[in-house]
Amino acid sequence: MDLILWRHAEAEEAAPGQPDLERALTTKGQKQARRMGQWLDSQLPDSCRILSSPALRTVQTAEGLGRKYKIHPDLAPDADPTDILQAANWPASKETVLIVGHQPTLGQAAALLMTGEDRDWDIKKGSAWWFSQREPGNPDSLYLKAVMAADLVTK
């Protein structure tokens, strides 16, 4: 199974009284989402299942991919890293899964996948971490296939 963790692109700071879920991407964030979305689209299989947090900034990031996606409430900010893995059906899914979410949860999920321990790893805004498990059910066959930052993707 392949699992891609994509952190939302740069978002606006919350205005006083503005709910966190309503924060939108900045102009820079929109460019990051488009660039990373184009790169991911060129790499992902057509059958990839795409799941996004319900937050506006993650939905806008997912839209940069130009594919159909589903909003999953268990991917909201401050979700538990195990919620992310369950939403993706890790490691049992037969298809590639792309999760569009938030820090610190995505970094914690990445650490859990790679080390089996609760750790706080940082995933840069707009970046994607691609995990692959060669043999279903064999955690020793897990490897980090790619890490791509939005600012490294060319136009």
N, C-alpha and C positions, 0 to 999 in steps of 0.2 A: 504494500500500500504506500502511496505517496500522500504526504500531508504538507501543505504550504500554509505558513502563518504569515499573514500580511498585515502589518500595523497601518492604521489609517494615516493618511498624509497630514501635513501641517494644518492645524485648525486654529480658528480664532479663539482668543481668550473669552471666557464667559463674561457677558455684560452683567451688571448688578441685577439680581433677580431672575436672570435667564437660566432655565433648566439646562443642566449639563448635556442632556440628550439632544438639545437643539443647537449646539455649537456647529457652525458650518466650516468648511474648508476655506483657507485663505486663497488668494490668487496663486501664490506659490504652491500651496497644497493641491490645487486643481491641476497644475502642471505636473506635479509629482505623481498624482494619481493617473493621469493620462499616460505619462511616460512608462511608469511601472506596469500599468494595465496593458499597454502595447507589447511590452517585453513578455509579460506573463502569457498573454494571448498567443504569442508565437511559440511558446514552450508547452502549454497545457494541452492535454488531450481534449478532444471534443466532448467526451463524456464526463468531464470534470464537474463535480458538484460544488457549488459556491454558496457559502453561508456567511451572512453578515450580521453584526451586532445591529440592534435597532437604532443606534445613535445616528443622527444626521451625517456626521463626519465620516462614519464608516460606510454608510449607504452611498455617499458621494464618492468615496474612494472606490467602492465596488463598481460603481457606474463607469469609472475610468477603464474598466476591463472590456466593457461593451458586450457582456454576455448576461444571460438570465441568472439571477441569484435569488436566494430565499433569505428573509430576515428571520433570525433565530433568537428568541428572547434570552436564552441561556448564555449568549455571548455579550451581553450588556457590560458596560464598565463595572469593574470590581467583581466580575465573575470569578469563580474558582477555576484554577487550571484544569482540574479533572472534568469540569463542565465542558470545556473546549474539546477535550479528547472524547468525551461521550457524544457530544454533538456531531463530531466527525466520524463516530463509530470506529475509533482507533483501537486496535489495529486490524479489525475484522472487515472493514469496507473493501469491496471489490473494485471500487473506483477511486480515482484521485480526488482529494477534497482540499478546497481552498477556504481558509477561515480569514475573514476580515474583522480585526478586533483591536484591542487596546492593550496598553501597558498599564500595570505591570503584569497582567494576566498572561499575555502572549510570551513574555520572557520567562515567566514561571513555568509555563507549559513546555517551552523549549528546554529548559533545564531539567524538568521532570523526564522528558523523553530521552535526553542524552545521558543523564546521570542517575536517574531514579530517585533523586533527592529534591527536597523543597529548597530552591535557591531563587534569588532575584537577579535574573539576567536582563540586560537592556536590549531591546530591539529598536533601532532608530526609526523615526517617523518616516512612513512611506516605504520602508524596507520589507523584504520578504525573505523568510527562511524556509528552505525546502528540505523536508525529511523524507527518506525512503527506507522501507524495510524490504530487503531482498527476499526473505523467506517468511511467509505468513506464520505468525505464532512464535517466531524465534527472535526475541529481543536483541540477541547478539548480532543479528544481521542488519540492525538499524545503522544508518549513516546519514550525515548531513550532506546532501547532494549539492546544494547551492545556497549562497547568501548574496542577495543583490540589494544594493542601496539605490534609492530613486535617483540620486545625483550621479550615479555611475552609468545609468541607462542613457544612451545617446538619443538624440531626437529622431 
